[in-house]
Amino acid sequence: MTAAAKRSLLAGLRWTSLRLRLVVVFALVALTAAVSASGIAYWLNREAVLTRTQDAALGDFRQEMQNRAASLPLHPTKDDLQNAAVQMASSSPGYSVLLVDKRDGDKPIVGNSNLDTFTLDNVPLSLQQQVNRKQPVEAGNTYPYHLFWQRTSIRGTPYLVAGTRIIGGGPTGYMLKSLDQERQDLNSLAWSLGIATGLALVGSALLAQAAATTVLRPVQRLGDAARKLGEGKLDTRLVVSGTDELADLSRTFNRAASSLEKKVADMSAREESSRRFVADMSHELRTPLTAITAVAEVLEDEADSLDPMIAPAVHLVVSETRRLNDLVENLMEVTRFDAGTARLVLDTVDVADQVTACIDARAWLDAVDLDAERGMMVRLDPRRLDVILANLIGNALKHGGSPVRVSVRTDGDELVIEVRDHGPGIPEDVLPHVFDRFYKASASRPRSEGSGLGLSIAMENAHIHGGDITAANSPDGDGAVFVLRLPRDAEELTRTTRDHGAEARDDKGDAT
């Protein structure tokens, strides 16, 4: 599977945070709505069921008390109460009856329709007190006794307990109605509403997923297109369909991409033109410079025999000719880096020998203190290492002063070369720019012996090896320190570069 196919697969499987938030919001809204609706529906149905059962039982009990209990003798016997209770319960919609009367000494006489299910102990004391309390008769209350009821639980089963007293003398009656069937019906209703809530939650999640897919697919395409644009694929465009906000955003992206592609193309054309101009100019200058250099060398050899008034001018011409020649060579080197045509010519070398040869070739042996053990073999481009060392050591001698110390060591898979001088150091505002092209530390002295390209070329040569150069001031405040880090085997870099190039070509072939 190619890298492009892998990226496409991962993008399709990615669970984005926006998608998750959309699903969660949909689920929460659906859950809130479903729970609210289910709760209201359950409460309304509960009240309706209980009120209907309660009203039917209380109405029938009141009627039975009026028809049967009120017709009992003034002082009924226990059998009278028992028979009346049984008759009242037998004609009732499923409740038990308890009739209570008192004799001299307040001794109660009880008649019960079902002694096993309903006794006076099952009647809450508060309800007994309320039933037997005589109410004052006044304009707002025409009866001294009323029917009172209460819901209670006996051994885990819900019941409706009601009681009233016969006005004008007679027994007190209590009714016990089981609400277990109503509880079962309400439990079934609760389960049904719970299942409906769960289904609503699942449905909302599916709906949110569908909505997220519909909304986020164009956003994902826009993100992929922006990523490709950031990777340099400026011809990336989106297929626009519809007239909604996302379609407008896609059109805006396409216009921005077209404008960016045009500007980058114009800048690339101008940069290429400038690079070609510098390369052509440098190349054209080499021929006359060769002739001028030869003449300058002849004049330098004859300078001692010339008129003393003319000799300084000759030395100036020779010096400036050499400086111009170095500048042209540096410009051509920079042009090769910019054009991407610079290549490594690798060889296995002893670092100590390379550094020594660089110093000796420039007659710096007396001014440089070298700390390098022989036998450290590395694979790199010897010519480019010489260019790096010549620029770093020459810069240290020119701006820092001798003695310059060069130390060489290895750090894992890296070669580390440190160049330290004992000069005044580098100003803090200059440190970020020491590797910039044509940068001069002092703006008041734009003309100096250097071209301002040496450290820049050194950095480019380090980069082409896969390394880097850092500049800093010595911690003890004595001079500047340049540290060059290169891989001990630059062959790995060139191999990796070739592999990446081959992979890019494969991706391009798959895309087409």
N, C-alpha and C positions, 0 to 999 in steps of 0.2 A: 504493500500500500504506500502510495506517495505521500509526501508531507502535506500537499494541498488537500488530498482526500482525508488525511487524519484530522487536519484543522476543521474541515467541513463536518466530519462526524462528531467531533467534540463540540462544535458550535450547536449542532442539532440536539445533543444530549444535555447541554448545559441548562441547569435549573437556576435562572437568574433571580436575584433578590427582588427585582421589580415584579416578576411573575409570582413569586412567593407572596409578596405583599398584596398583590391583587387577589390571589386566591384566598388569603387569610381575611381580607376585608369583606369579600363576598360571603365567606363562610360565617363571619361574625354577624354581618347584617342579616343573613338568612337565619342564623341561630337565634338572634335576638327577636326577630319577627316571629319565628315559629314558636319559641318559648312563650313570648307574650300572648300570641293567639291561643296557644294550647292552654296556658294558665287561665286566661279569661274564659275560654270555652269550658274548662274543667270547673271553674268556680261557679259559672252560671248554671251548668248542668247539675252540679252538686246541690246548689241552693234549690233548684227547681225540683229535683228528685226528693230531697229531704222535706221540703215544704209541702209537696203534694202528699207524701206519705204521712207526715205529721198532721196536716190539716184533716185528712181523711180519718185518721185514728182518733184525734181529739174531738172531732165533730160527732163521730159515732159514740165515743165514750160519754160525751155530754148528753147525747140523746138517751143512751141507756140508763144513765144516772137519773134522768128525769122520768123515764118510763118505769123502771123497775125498782131502783133504790128508794125513790121517793114514795113508792106505794107500800113499802114495808111498814109493819106496826111501829108505834112510837118507841117501844122497847123490844126490838127483835131479838130472837134467840140466835145461838150460834148456827143452828141448822138453817134458820131463815137467811142469815147472811151468806151461808155457804151455798144454798140453792140459788139465791139471787146472783152471786158472783159467777157461778157456773153458767147460769142462763145468759148473763151479760157477755161472758167470754165466748160462749158457743155461737152467739150471733154476731160477734165482732170480727173485724178483718185481721185476725191473727194476733191478738194480744191477750194478756192475762189480767185478771181483775182481783183486787184485794179490797174487801169492805171491812171497816173498823168501826165499832161502836163501844160505848163505855157504860158501865154499871156503877152502882154506888161505890165510892172509894176509888173512882177513876180506874177501875180494873178493866182493861180492854178486852173486847170480844171480837175475834177475827174470823172472817169468812173468806176462804181462798179458793179460786178456781183451779189452781195447780200449785200445791204446796211445794213441789220439787223445784219449780222455776221462779216462784215469786213469793217472797215473805216480806214482812215489815222491815227486816234488816236491809233489804235491797233498795228501800226508799231513802234517799239522802236526807239527813237530819234537817238540813236547811230547807228542803222542799216541804217536809212535814210541818215545820214551824210556819212557813209561809201559808200553807193551806189552812191551818188551824187558827191563824191570826185573824181576828174579826176586824174588818175594815170599817171606819166611820162612814155612816150613810149621810150623804150631803148632795148638793146640787150636781156635782160632777161624778158621784158614785152612788148608784141607787141600790146596790146589793152589798151585804156585809161579807159575803164569801165569793171567791172567784176561782176559775180553773187556772192552775199553774202547771207548767211543764219544765222539764230539764233533760238534757242529753247527758248520759253517763255511760261508763264502761264497766261491765261486770265480767270478771275472768277473761278479759281481752275481747269481749264481744260488745259492740255498741248497742245501746238501748235508748228508747224514749220513755221517760217516766213522767206521768202526769197525775194530778190529784185535785179533788174538789170536795166540798162539803155541802150536804143538803141544807138549804135555807129553811129555817123554821123548826129545825130539829130532825135528826136522822143520822144515818151513818156517814162516815167519811170514806170516799172511794178513791182507790189508786189504780192506775193502769200501767202495765209494762209491755212495751212494744219493741220487738227485736228489729234492729236496723242492719242485720248482717247481710241480708239480700241486697239492700241498697249499697252497702259497702263493697260487695263483690261487683255489683254493676259499675260503681264508680272506679274500682280498681281496673276493671276491663277497659273502661273509658280512658283511664290514665295510661294504660299500656298502649292503647290505640293511638292516643295523642303523642306518646313518646316515640312510637314507631314512625308516625307521620313526621315528627320533628327530625328524626334521624334521616329519613328519606329526603326531607327538604334540605338538610345539611349536605348530604351526598350530591343531590341535584344541583345545589348552589356551587359546590366545588367543581363539578363537571362543567357547569355553565361558566364559572370563572376561568377554568382551564381553556375552554373554547374561546371565550372573550380575550383572554391573555394571548392565546395563539394568534387570533385575528389581529389584535392591536400590536403585539410585540414583534410579529414576523417582519413588518416593514422597518421597525426600529432596529431589529437585528441586522437586516440587510443594509441599513444605513450605517450601522456600526462597522460591519465588515468592509463596506466601501470606504469609510473613513480610515480604517486600519490599512487597507491597501494603498490609499492615497498617501498616508504617512510613511509607508514603506517605499514610496517613490513611484508607484504605478499611477502616473498622472492621467492616464487615459481611462481610468475607472469611471463608469457612469451607472446610474440607477434607471431601471425601467419604471416609468411613471404611468400610473393608471388611476383614474378617479379624480375627484375634485375636492376631497377632504383636506384637513390640515396636514396629514402625513404626505399627501401628494404634493402640496405646496412646499413642504420641507424638502422633499426629494428634488423638486425642480430647483429650489434654491441651492441645494448641494451640487447639482449638475452645473448650474451657472458658475458657482464658486470654483468647482473643479476645472471647468473650461478656462476661466480667467487665470487660475493658478498655473495651468498647463501652458498657457500662452506666455505668461510672465516668465516662468522658468525656462521655457524654450528661448525666449528673447535673451534672458540673462546668460543661458548656456552658450548661445551664439556669440554674444559679446565677449564672454570669458574665453571661448575658444578662439575668437578673433584676436583678443589681446595676447593669449598664450602663443598663438602662431606668430604674431608680430614680434614678441620678445624672442622667440626661437629663431625666427628669420633674421632679426636684427643681430642677435648674438652670433649667428652663423656668418652673416655678412661681415661682421666686424673682425672675425678671426683672421681673415686674409690680410687686410691692411695692418692689423695689430702685429701679425707675425713679422711683416716688413719693418714696421716701426720699432718693434722690440729688437730686431737684428741691428738696426741703425743705432738704437739707444745703447746697445751693448758695445758697439764700436766706439761711440762717443765716450762711454764710461771708461773704456780702456785708454783713450787718448786724453782723458780729462786732466791728467797731471801736466801734460805738455801744452795745454791751452792757456789762453790769457786768463789770469786770475779773476778778471771781471766776468768772464764767460763761464768759468768752471761751476759756480753755484747754479747757474741756469741749466747746465748740462745735467748736474746731479738731480735737480728738480724734475727735469724731463724724464730721466731714467726711472726715478721713483714713481712718478705718476703713471708712466707707461706700464710698469709692473702692476701697479694698483688697478689700472684699467683692465689689464689682462686677467687679473684674478677676479675682477668683477664680472667679466664676460663669462669666464669659466663657471662661476657660481650661478649666474643667470641661466646658463644652459643646464646646469644640474637641477636647479629649481624647476625649470620647464619640464624636464624629464619626470620629476616627481608629480607635477600637476597633471601631466598627460597620462600618468599611470604606466609609463614605459620603462620605469626603473626596475631592474631585476637583480636578484641576488646571484652571485657566482660563488657557490659555497666551496669551502675547503677546510680540512681538519688542520688546525694550527695550534702551536703552543702560545698561550696568551703572553707569557713573560717575554718570549722572543719578539712577538709583534709589538708590544709596548716599547721594548728596548730599541727596535729598529725605527719606530716612529720618532722617538726622542733623538736618536743618533743622527738620523737623516736631516734633522733641523738644527743640529748642534746645540741641543738643550741639556746635554749630559751634566754639565756643571751646575745648572740651575734647577734640576729636577731630582728629587729623592724618590727612588722607586722601591716599593715593597711588594714583590711578586715572586712566588715560588715557581720554579721551573716544573714542567710536567703537567700543568693544568691544560688539558687538551679540550678544545671546543670546536664545534663545526659552525662556521659563519663565513661572511664575505670579508676577506682580509683587507681589500682596498677600502671598503666602506668603514671598517673598524679604524683604519688609519686616518680616514677623514674625520671621524668622530673624535678620536684622541687628539689629533692635531688642532682641532678647533677648541676643545676643552682646555688642553694644556696651554696653547697659545693665548687663549683668553685670560687664563689665570696669570700667566707671566706678564701680559700686557697691562691688565687692570688691577691685579692683586700684588704682583711682585714676588720675587723669589724669597725664600725657597718654596717651591711647589712640591707637595707630596702626592704621589700617585700610589694607591694601594689596590691590590687585586685579590679577590677572594671569591669563593663559591658559596651560594646559599641555596641548598637543595638543587633544583634543576636550573638555577639562574647563575649567570656570571655577573659579579658586582665589581665595578671599577669606580673608585672614589678619587676625585681630584680636589685637593684642598690647597688654598693659598693662604698667605699671611698678610693680606692687604686690609683695607678699611671695611671690607664687606660690601654687600649690595643694599642700597636703600630699600626700605619696605615698599615704597610706591613703585619701585622698578621691578621687584621680584616677579610679579605676575606677567611681565612683558619681556623678560630676558630672551625668550625664544621666538618673539615676534620678528617678522621680516622688516628689515631696515629700521628697527627701533634703536634710537640713540638715548642713552641715559640722560644726557644733557641737551635740552633743546637749543641752548645758546651756542652749542658747538656741533652743528649738524655735520660738519666736515671733519672726519678723522681718518686714521690710517686704515680702519676696517671698512667693509662694505655694509655691515649690519645684517649679513646673511649667514655668517659662519655658524652661530648657534642654532639658527633655524634649520640649516642643512644637516647639522649634527642630529637634531631631533628627528628629522625625516628619515635619516639613515638608521636611527634606533628603531623607529616605528616599522620600517620595512623588514627589520629582523624580528618584529614582534616584541620589542623592548620599549624602554622609556628612559627619560633623563629628568631628574629633579634638581632644582637649585634652591639653596637655603644658606643662611648665615651660620657660622660655627656657633655651637651653644656657648662656648667660652668667649665669644665676641672677637675672635681673632681670625678674620678672613672669611671667605665664602667657600662653600662645599658643593660640588656638582657630583651627583651619583648616577652612574650609568648602569642600567640593568638590562641584560640580554639573555635570551634562552641559551643554554649550553649546546643545544642542537637545533639550529634554525631549520633543519630538514623537516621537522615535525610541522612547522608553520607552513612551509611550501606545500607539503602533502595535504594538510587540512584545507588550504586555499584551493587546491585542485579538486578535492572532494566536494567542497561547497559549490564550486563552479559547475561541476558535473550534475549535482543535485538540482541547481537552479535551472540548468538546461532541460533536465527531465521534467521538472514542474512546468516549464514553459511549453514543452511538447505535449504534456497532458492537458493543459489548459486549452490548447488549440484543437 
